[in-house]
Amino acid sequence: MAGITLIQDFAILLLAAGIVGSLCRRLGLSVIVGYLVAGMVIGPYTPPFSLIVDEARIQAISQLGLVFLMFSIGLGLSLTKFARMGAGVVVATATGAFLVLNLTELLGFAAGWKPMQTVFIAAMLMVSSSAVIAKFIAELKLSHEPSSQRALAVTLLEDVVAVAMLTLLGSQSGSGAVGHGGLGRLLGGLSAFVVLLVSAGLLLVPRLLRRLESRADPEMQTIVVAGVLFLLSLATAKAGFSTALGAFLLGAIVAEIPQKAGVEKAFSGLRDLFSSVFFVSIGMMIDVRLLPKVWPAILLLAAFALVVRPLACGFAQVLAGVSPREARRSALLLTPLGEFSFIIAQLGVSTGVLRPAYYAVAVGVSVVTVLIAPLLARHRERILGALDRLEPAWVTRAMDAYHGWLQQLRDRPHRRPVAKLLRSRLIQISIEMLLVSGLLIYSDRLHDALAGTAFGSRFARTTFDYAYWTAVAVLTLVPLVAVWRNCTATALIVAESAEGGRLPRQLVERVVRAFLALAIGYWVYVVMPHGDLTRWGWILIAAGAAMSTAIFSRRLIYWHSEWQSTVSEVLAGKPIQDSGASPGVRTILAENLSSWNLALADCPLPDASACAGRTLAELAIPTRFGCTVAEIDRNGHRLRGIGPDTAVFSGDRLLLLGEPSRLAVARDHLTQETQPPAASEASEGAILDQCIVTGPRAGCTLAELRISQSTGVRIVGIQRGGLRIINPAGSERLERGDSLLLLGTLAKIRRFRRWLVETD
């Protein structure tokens, strides 16, 4: 009867969520509040309505909902989106979280909390609700203000902070304390695991989804993606981290590939279903009988969050280079707490660090901040005016001087090419070292798991150990050789930059290479597992690896280049070539393509394709693009007997034959949709901003500068003294000190500011 009881629990849970959620929407409240109230009503702590009482089953249901919720959050936070946000937003988000943590520790010291309790409560207050902030910004029509765009970018990155805190707290809470040495090892292991998982995911997941898409079977795609989702969540749990981390990373990986729209569409229903399941299950674990006892804590933490979060986030943005006024305007939008506060509270209660009453505290603080946040946004100007009057003059002068100093640094010409080259090399070395560390650290855990299975027991333990670690050594050689090649390039760059000094260039290069070789050797020794083989066993494997590197170095370099190329294509949004996509015509023609400078390309038509229902004669692909439609794949069936009167439909896959340059143009045209897709992030919206003309561009006309073509920014106004020129003509000449009114996205405006001070 356990299955019938589970069905009964799901029926009660979903009906309660639907009824109470609908009532909250009618009242203008967040639907999340409705789900929490529904859980409190049907949960085990609300007699006589205790309809679901099995706490173990409630915990299992909440974990299932958490996996789908984190996957959907990851889908909205792609890896390239972080790069587009810029370093300033990343610095501001990290600094703000650090300040909230330290200010909460002061509160915890005054309140007598234990260290781990303080860290959990700080984590609850670190992260704002991106869904709530986006909603009231849109309702108040603030989307085009730079401060609102910056607040949205910060709240998106705070989700990443929350995932990292979940992982760290879940791994560290068992010890009851956060030790500096243990925390450092944990951060290193977490970074290595994330790089390993993302690298493998970017290599395998796009190819898997590409093959599934070629079969035109959305059902199988949904099933396989769900299986991979649970597998990665299980892998992160086995690695000692939160299941939320694996689900979030898979979502971020899928967000990078062209199949994202299809996956998002397939999982939209599951996301809504299991998100409601998660929040209702959180509500069920709230003991409403404790609310009269915890309301002082709710008011205290809500007041603390409403004061500390704007102060910390505003000061962090000032440190990152935002003007003090704009930083405060943005920080006042970052007060509402949301779903991650509940998740962190759940983790704290389930691990025994927090008392069960903190469920109610987290919900109460979130509701209070969500209700007050729109009021703060509406009355920002009054609040800022009051703060200006209360702020000491010396504080205002100090912040203005700091902002002016940063502006001067920003307006200086870019660093020397040597610094740019070194920066890119060091980033590559760091990522590849983390990848090698992840391979060695987590291969040890995989070895222990495989040795205990039926497969591992079929071999003698010594034979299994040597075979396994030899395979791992071969796999590790690929990124390890790349690390050494980047190190030698770094040594060469340093030597070239030191040329003309007191030391000979060759001596500098040799010294740097020797130092880096010793550092790599020590690092490999530290991360290498020592217990599975004897010292001579490891020496034997190391000697074999050295010989393999000497003999097959070109092959190792080629494999690394292939992996790097695949990852770059995914991050750049380019389709990955898959030789198995259309084997019929592709196999027959492959041998004859290179001599004719021809190529084959798959062209999937989107759901809202502008070409849907039109015949090949109407599309005139050969005439317009110089390409030929070799075949059409429709729902897994290839239509080879095609002619001018053959119509194409959404979901069809056209196999195009033509010159590579022509194929790219044809694909861009044929994959257009009837309506442009809505922007997936508010940070890409257009904003108005101002900039002072400095540098070598002064004295040129707008027509000569071609600003829109170079940066994507439009000049909609020029202020010169008391004169204002609206929509200036191309003949208008810029003068030093002019104040320009710019229209563009945050990323384009940052690009314009850099371009303005660069020399051609």
URNOR-V426256 format. One record per residue. D_LAST is the distance of its C-alpha to the last C-alpha in Angstrom with 2 decimals. Layout:
BEGIN
d_last
D_LAST
D_LAST
END
This chain:
BEGIN
d_last
76.35
73.08
71.16
72.97
72.19
68.48
68.55
70.41
67.84
64.94
66.84
67.53
63.99
62.26
64.76
64.48
60.66
60.75
63.31
61.92
58.27
59.18
60.93
57.92
55.63
58.11
58.04
54.23
53.94
51.80
53.56
53.06
55.50
57.97
57.73
58.39
61.36
62.72
62.62
64.44
67.09
67.91
67.29
69.99
69.95
70.94
74.61
76.22
73.07
72.32
71.78
69.62
70.84
69.76
67.03
66.17
65.57
63.48
61.26
60.91
60.02
57.38
55.75
55.63
54.04
51.52
50.26
49.56
48.09
45.58
44.68
43.92
41.80
39.82
39.30
37.47
35.23
33.22
31.27
27.89
28.66
28.62
25.09
23.93
25.67
23.32
24.38
25.39
28.09
29.37
29.67
31.37
33.81
34.76
35.19
37.24
39.51
39.97
40.97
43.39
44.93
45.56
46.88
49.18
50.43
51.49
53.33
54.91
56.07
57.68
59.27
60.51
58.70
58.45
55.03
54.57
55.73
53.13
50.33
51.49
51.71
48.24
46.90
48.67
46.85
43.36
42.56
42.48
43.46
40.48
42.90
44.49
41.27
39.74
43.06
43.48
39.83
40.32
43.74
42.51
39.55
36.98
34.71
31.80
31.66
28.92
31.76
33.66
30.78
30.29
34.06
34.22
31.52
33.43
36.77
35.58
34.45
37.75
39.51
37.95
39.22
42.62
42.78
41.96
44.63
47.13
46.66
46.88
49.85
51.66
51.40
52.23
54.82
57.64
57.54
57.81
55.23
51.62
51.51
48.32
48.90
49.97
47.11
44.60
46.21
46.32
42.60
41.86
44.25
42.87
39.25
40.45
42.53
39.75
37.34
40.26
41.28
37.82
37.05
40.41
40.05
36.67
38.22
41.59
41.57
39.17
41.25
44.45
43.46
42.14
45.58
47.38
45.36
46.16
49.83
49.38
51.65
50.34
53.50
52.89
49.25
50.37
53.10
50.95
48.12
50.80
52.27
48.96
48.47
51.85
51.35
48.12
49.75
52.70
50.50
48.82
52.29
53.60
50.66
51.79
49.29
49.63
50.07
47.52
44.74
45.38
45.66
42.45
40.46
41.87
40.82
37.23
37.23
38.74
36.18
33.49
35.28
35.92
39.61
38.99
40.18
43.40
44.12
43.44
45.76
48.43
48.35
48.15
51.94
52.35
49.72
51.58
54.92
54.22
52.09
55.17
57.32
55.31
55.40
59.08
59.90
58.18
60.36
63.44
62.94
62.98
66.39
66.84
69.84
67.48
65.54
67.99
67.57
63.76
62.84
62.32
59.82
58.06
57.78
56.70
53.90
52.78
52.60
50.84
48.21
47.72
47.05
45.37
42.93
41.20
41.16
39.79
37.19
36.07
35.81
33.94
31.31
31.02
30.49
27.73
25.82
27.42
28.80
32.57
33.70
31.75
32.82
36.42
36.24
34.97
37.51
40.45
39.81
40.14
43.86
45.74
46.86
47.62
48.51
47.22
49.52
52.46
51.33
50.94
54.28
55.88
54.64
55.94
59.33
59.72
59.06
61.46
58.98
59.32
62.56
63.08
62.89
59.11
58.82
60.21
58.08
54.82
55.86
56.97
53.81
51.66
53.77
53.67
49.88
49.36
51.69
50.18
46.44
46.41
48.22
45.60
42.86
44.79
45.42
42.12
41.67
45.18
44.77
41.46
43.07
45.99
43.79
41.91
45.30
46.56
43.52
44.01
41.81
40.71
39.43
37.38
35.89
35.12
33.32
31.32
30.34
29.36
27.24
25.52
24.86
23.35
21.15
19.84
19.24
17.42
15.13
14.25
11.08
11.94
14.55
14.37
14.33
18.08
18.85
17.29
19.31
22.38
22.22
22.27
25.02
27.10
27.04
28.27
30.90
32.15
32.59
34.32
36.54
37.61
38.37
40.56
42.20
43.02
44.50
46.74
47.80
48.66
50.05
52.70
53.75
53.74
55.89
58.48
58.57
59.00
61.63
63.88
63.76
66.18
63.56
63.09
66.83
67.46
66.13
67.23
65.09
63.98
63.06
61.13
59.24
58.19
57.22
55.20
53.25
52.64
51.03
48.91
47.88
46.75
44.75
43.19
42.20
39.37
37.21
38.58
37.33
33.88
34.05
34.90
32.18
29.54
31.29
31.17
27.45
27.06
29.23
27.18
23.90
25.80
27.28
24.04
22.63
25.98
25.97
26.84
29.00
32.78
33.42
32.95
30.31
33.05
35.19
32.51
31.88
35.65
36.30
33.67
34.97
38.55
37.84
36.16
39.08
41.59
39.81
39.80
43.45
44.51
42.69
44.34
47.68
47.40
46.56
48.92
52.31
55.06
58.24
58.54
58.88
60.32
58.24
59.15
58.20
54.67
54.52
55.65
53.01
50.31
51.52
51.48
47.93
46.84
48.58
47.07
43.57
44.24
45.74
43.68
40.30
38.55
40.34
39.39
35.71
36.06
37.75
35.10
32.36
34.47
34.86
31.17
30.35
32.99
31.76
28.15
29.50
31.59
28.88
26.55
29.49
30.11
33.74
35.35
37.11
40.81
43.09
46.07
44.98
46.77
48.88
50.92
48.71
46.01
48.52
49.90
46.64
44.59
45.82
44.94
41.44
39.32
40.79
40.05
36.47
37.78
37.56
39.46
38.07
40.01
39.24
41.12
41.67
41.27
44.14
42.91
41.76
41.24
42.87
46.05
49.22
47.70
48.89
46.90
47.77
46.23
43.05
42.79
40.57
41.06
40.33
37.28
35.63
37.34
38.91
42.53
44.27
46.29
48.17
48.29
49.14
51.04
52.43
52.76
54.42
52.71
53.29
53.16
55.25
52.61
52.47
50.87
53.11
52.09
50.59
48.03
48.15
46.25
46.43
46.67
44.58
43.59
43.12
40.65
40.53
37.71
34.49
32.14
29.39
32.11
33.67
30.62
30.53
34.31
34.31
31.78
33.99
37.36
36.62
35.77
38.23
40.15
38.67
35.32
36.04
36.01
33.26
34.58
32.96
32.84
29.54
27.82
29.17
27.16
27.18
26.39
24.37
22.98
19.83
19.18
16.13
14.47
11.27
8.73
9.49
13.00
14.41
12.99
15.54
15.85
16.18
12.89
11.04
13.24
13.54
16.52
15.17
12.03
14.07
17.68
18.30
20.13
20.34
24.12
24.58
23.29
25.47
25.25
28.21
31.25
29.67
28.70
27.05
27.90
26.02
23.79
23.29
20.13
20.74
20.61
18.11
16.81
17.99
17.57
20.31
20.68
22.06
20.81
23.29
21.60
23.39
22.60
23.66
23.19
20.85
18.63
18.69
17.73
14.72
13.87
14.39
12.03
9.25
10.26
9.67
6.50
3.81
0.00
END
